[in-house]
Amino acid sequence: MNNTAWKYLNKQDRNNLFFVIRDDKPQQETLAVKRNTMDNGATVLDILGGDNYLGLGRSSLSGQSMSEIFLNIKEKNIGVEAGYHPPVEIP
């Protein structure tokens, strides 16, 4: 089911689109930086006044994404897509 913004959003390239609507900063800003979906939570946390990192995610406003640091991040995440779970040691 589509929402009211669907027709407007689909007019643009939506490859990993992430946007925040803020009432304190009504100006539009587009960041053309290499990032990934792990950065979304860190960016929101940064906007709310928290840290600019969350797990492997980094804020797009004040940090550098792991996707920029490690250009081959997909290779470093081996096994994630395959459902790999490392063995758990029980003491």
C-alpha angles and dihedrals in degrees: 000000000000125000127219093269095053098096092048095047093050092057089074134055104274102190102150092337114190123175138164125208109213127182092201093057110035095170118105119242129181120198116202098196131130107257142145137218092268087070094062097079093045091051092052091046089052091051090052091054100261132116121310094234134062118180106310092341123102128197114260089213101055109005141059117251120238085235088066094045097044108037090187096050092140089061091049091054093063115166096017094104092042092056094249115175119187116233116269118226116219113207 
